[in-house]
Amino acid sequence: MVQRSDVPVFRNSPITVLILGVVTCGLYLIYWNIKMAGVINAVTGRPDISPTVATVSGCCMPVNVYFYYLCGQALGDVGRLSGEPGLADKSTLLVILGIFVPMVSAMILQGHVNRLYDGR
């Protein structure tokens, strides 16, 4: 069973994710996707999101949607570790927002992941 201490720390303000995403014309989101994939893989204890998928999802829409789907599937595990069992499956929300406004999906995901680090 994965413990909070096993999860790599990648804590950012969701607003910072938005600002850096806009200022860098989305290039920051490629870096963010790679780091978030590492966190999600550690939380689930499985290599659900490959570095290739994380990298390509920053510049290719269908892969981006798949990336947010995988992240949404992992929110149940994130909720279990952070004490929020209600996160169960928000993949539909992340996918829909990922199609139209991917930076908002990133902000939502970052907000939930930040809760993993509370109390460390």
Buried (B, 14 or more C-beta within 10 A) or exposed (E): EBEBEEBEEBBBEBEBBBEBBEEEEBEBBBBBBBBBBBBBBBBBEEEBBEEEBBBBBBEEEEBBBBBBBBBBBBBBBBBBBBEBEEBBEBBEBBBEBBBEEBBBBBBBBBBBBBBBEEEE
